[in-house]
Amino acid sequence: MRLRRYWFITFPDNPYGPQNIGVSAYTKEEAKLLIRQLSLRDAYMALISASLNDTTKVIEDIDIRLLDQGNVIPNMGVVTFKRIWYPSLNMS
């Protein structure tokens, strides 16, 4: 099994922008679990993840070159760790 980059589109009006969530995990379910766990400790993540539901679009193996160059790219964490990498929380 390999680590995958998941991009959860919580703001469809700007699908590659900063209101969305990037997670590296082995499965989509594991990625959702990482988001839920962090939501319990972080108010900002709780706010973003509140919009996650069964119809939330998720891009598996997102090409990070598609992401917002002005906001997301310069503020994202390392995508090769099993963690939430956008917003950048890899080191917490």
WOMO-V813826 format. One line per field, one symbol per residue. ss: DSSP state (H for helix, E for strand, C for the rest). A space follows every 50 residues. Layout:
# WOMO-V813826
ss=???
This chain:
# WOMO-V813826
ss=CCCEEEEEECCHHHCCCCCCEEEEECCHHHHHHHHHHHHCCCHHHHHHHC CCCCCCEEEECCCHHHCCCCCHHHHCCCCCCCCEEECCCCCC
